[in-house]
């Protein structure tokens, strides 16, 4: 497989992962309560960061800590518990 094909496949994989992560953040995390009916891209910035964490092999604790801090520091909210969500996010990496 060529280097170009590998880059294209990785980019495709990352886009798919980001869509799945964004969906989970919207439907299961949603600290500001935009789901359903709100903008579907509300948490895309957070989804991109979660994807970066997942791609580098972050633990469930690192992912849930990031989401908790994002809710607190960037939204000024306590935010819902993210432990179960962290597990689901890591499961997205399983074949």
N, C-alpha and C positions, 0 to 999 in steps of 0.2 A: 504494500500500500504506500502510495506517495505521501510526502509530507503535506502537500496541499490537501489531499483527501483526509488525512488525519485532522488537519485544522478545521476543515469543513464539518467533519463528523463531530468534533468536540464542540464547535460553535452551535451546531444543531442540538446536541445533547444539553448544552447549557441553556439554550432558549427554552427547550422543553421543560427542563428542571425549573427554570425561573417561573414559567407559567403555572406549574404545579405548586410551587412554593407560594406564589402570589394568591392562588386559589385557597390554599389552606390558611394563609394569614387572614384573608378576607372572611372566610366562612367559619373559622374556628378560633382565631385570636381576636381580631376586630375590637381593639380597646376603645375606639371612639364610636362604635355602634353604627357603622354605615351599611352593614349588610342586613337584610337585602334591600335593594333599591338604590343604594348609593353608587358612587363611582367605582367601577371594577378595578381601576388602577390606583386606588387610594394608598395601597401599601407596597407598590412596586419598588420604591427606593429601599424599603426594608427587605423585600424579597431578594433584591440584588445582593445585599450584604449577607443575608442568610445563605445564598448560593455560594458566595465566596468562602464563607465559613465551612460549608459542607464540602466544597471542592478541595479544600486544604486539609480535610480530615478532622474537623472540629468535633468535640464530644457533644453529647446531648446537653450536658451542663453548660458548655460554652454557648450553645445555640440558645438555650432558654435564658441564660444570663443576659445575652445580647437583647433578646426581645423584652425582657423585664426592664433593662436599662433604657431601651428605646422608648417604651411607654412612659417611664418616669421622667427621663431627662429631656426628651424631645417633644413629648405630648403633655407633660405635666400631670400624668395619670398614674394610678397604681398599676393598672393593667391586670388582665386576667392571668391566672396561673398558666404557665406554658409547658409544664413538665410532659403532659401527654402529647402536646403538640410537638415538642422536641423529638420525642420518640417517632412520631409519624413523619416528621421531616427527615430524620435519618433513614427511615424505611424507604424513602424515595430513591435512595442510592442502591438499594438491593436489586439484584437482577430479577 
